[in-house]
């Protein structure tokens, strides 16, 4: 019974770690994490954390594009939406999720 418990604990930890890797966007497969003989990070050049998945990729594995997030974010302004001429919100949320000015 002890080996079954150890196996279930190892499998649960591995699946939980893989879920965390999916949320973080790491390009590492479940097989790479669960392999007892060659886990991720044991080969030369496999540093932790793994590279990020490309934006057009849903599941890890073969990377179809460039790794890492695409730098398309606009520079942050002092507040509000200066391009649209809108004032900066006060930060308070009113009824129905509206921003109180």
N, C-alpha and C positions, 0 to 999 in steps of 0.2 A: 504494500500500500504506500510505503514511503517513496519508492521510485515513481509511482503514478503522481503523487503530490508534487514531487520535484519537477517532473515533466510538465505538469499543468502550470506550475509557477513560472517555469522558464518560457513556456509558450505564451502565457498571459503577459509577462513582462515584454517579450519580443513584439507581440502584436500592439501593446500599448506604446512602446517606443516607436514602432513604425507609424502609428497614428500621429504621434507627436511630430515625427519627421514630415508626414504629409501636411500637417497644419503649418509647420515652419517653411515648407516648400523645398525641402532637401531632396536631391536627386539620388535616392538610395532605395533599393527594392527590399521587399520583405525577405527574400532569399539571401540577400547580402547580409542582412542583420541577423538572421537565424542560423546561418551556417556555423556549426560548432568547429569545423576544421579551418575555415578561412573567413572569419567574420570581417565586416567592413572595418577598415583601419589597420588590418594586419599586413597588407601588401605595401610595398614601397610606393610612396606618392599618394597614399590615401589618408590625408589628414582629416581630423574632425574639426569643424563640421564639414559635411560633404558640400559640393557645389550646389547652387540653387537650380531648380528646374527653369526652363525657358517659359515665357508667358503663355505660349500656345500649347503647352504640355499639361495634360490632366493627371496622369499617373507617372511615377518615376520609372526609369529604365533607360531606353535609348533616347538620348537627348536630340531633338530635331532642330533645335535652334541654339542661339547663344545662351549661355548660362547667366543667371543673375537677373535682377530686375532691370527693366528698361528705364533709363533716366529721362522721363518725359514730364516730370513734375515742374510746375511753374514756380518761380521764386516766391517766397512768402512775403506778403506786404505787411505794412504796419497794422492793418486791421480792416475788416470789411472786404467787400469786393470792389476794389478801386476801379477795375476795368469797366464794371457795370454802373459805377457811380452810387453804389449802395453803402449805407453806413455800417459801421462795425456793430455786430450784435453785442448785447450786454452780457451774455453768458447765462442769463436766467431763462429757464424754460417755463412757459405759462401753460394754461389749460389746453389740452389737445396737442401738446408738443410744439406749440408755436413759441417763437423767441420774443421775449418781452423787450421792448425798446425803452 
